[in-house]
C-alpha cells in the first residue's frame, strides 16, 4: 500500500511559519504541505521518529497562533533544502482543525499560472 492511499486528510501545498520545540530546544521552520491531520516542516533540524514536539502554527489570518502537540512520524533526509520532518497532530482541538482546513481551502495560491 502506498503512503498517499493511507492519508485520512487531503494535503495542501502551503508555506506558513511554524515554531516547534522538543525538550530544551527551539526551532523555526516553514511548512511544505499541511492537512487537518498534520504537516511537513522544511528544516535542517532532524528529530527522531516518535519525538513529541510542541508546535505553534502562524496562519497569518488575523487570528491567534495555533498551539498543538505533535509527533514526528517520518523524516526526509536530503543534502539540500528539501529535507525536513513529517508531524502528526496529537491533540488538535476541533475548532483549530476547522480553522486550519478553512485556511487551506481559502488561502491564496503559492504559485500563479503565467
N, C-alpha and C positions, 0 to 999 in steps of 0.2 A: 504494500500500500504506500502510495506517495504521500509526503507530508501535506501537500496542498489539499488532499482529499480528507485529511483529518481535522482541518480547521473548523471550529464552530462558528467563527465570525469572519465576515468579509474584511480583507485587508485593503487599506488605502495608502497610496504613496503620499506622504506628508512630512514636512520638516518643521518641527517645533522644538524649542529648547526644553531640556529636561535636566534636573539636578538629581543626583542619586548618591546614596551613601551606604556603606557597609562597615560595621564596627566603628572604627575611629576615622575612616577615610571618607572624603567627599569628592565627588566628580561632577563634571558637567559634560553634556553631550547633546547631540541632536538626533531626532528620530529619522529613520529612513521610511518606515511604514508603521501603521498603527491600526488596531481594530478595537472593538469593545472588549476584547479579552486579553490584549497585551500589545507589545510594540517591540520594534528592533531599534537599538540605540547604536549609532555610529560612534565609536570611541576607541582610543588606543588602550584604555584600561580594561583588561580582561579579568573577569571574576569567574571563579569556578562554578560549574553547573551545580545547581542546588543552593547556591548562596542566596540568602534573603537580603533584600535591599529596600530601603525607604526611598520612594520616588516622588518627585514633585514635577508635575506637568504644567508648562506655561502655554496655554492655548492662545493667549493674546486676543481674547474675545471680550475683554472688558469685565470679566468675572474673576474671582479669586483663583489662584492656582489650585490644582487638584493634588492632594497628597494620598498616596496609596502604597501599601506594601506589595512587593513583587518578589518573584523567584526567578533566578537565571535558569532558563530552560535549555538554551543552546548557545554556542559560541561560534562566531565566524572569524577564523584566524587568517589574515592575509597581511602581506607586507606593505600594502598601500592603504588608502583611506577607506577601503571597503569593509574593513573589519569592525567587529562590534559584538554585542550580546543581545540575545532574544529574551525578553522579560514577559512573564505571565503575571497578570494582576491577581493578587491573592484575596484582597478584601475590598474590592471596589464597590462602593455603595451604588444602589440602583440609580439614584439621581445623578451621580458622577458618570455612570455608564451611559445614561441617556444623553447627557451633555456632550460627552466625547463623540458618540455616534452622530448627534446633530451637527457638531462641528465638522466631522469628517464628510458628511453628505453636503454641507452648505459652504465649505471653505473655498477660497479662491484656488484655482489650479496652480501647480508649481510650474508647469511648462505650458507654453502657448503655441498653438499651431501658427505657422508662418504663411 
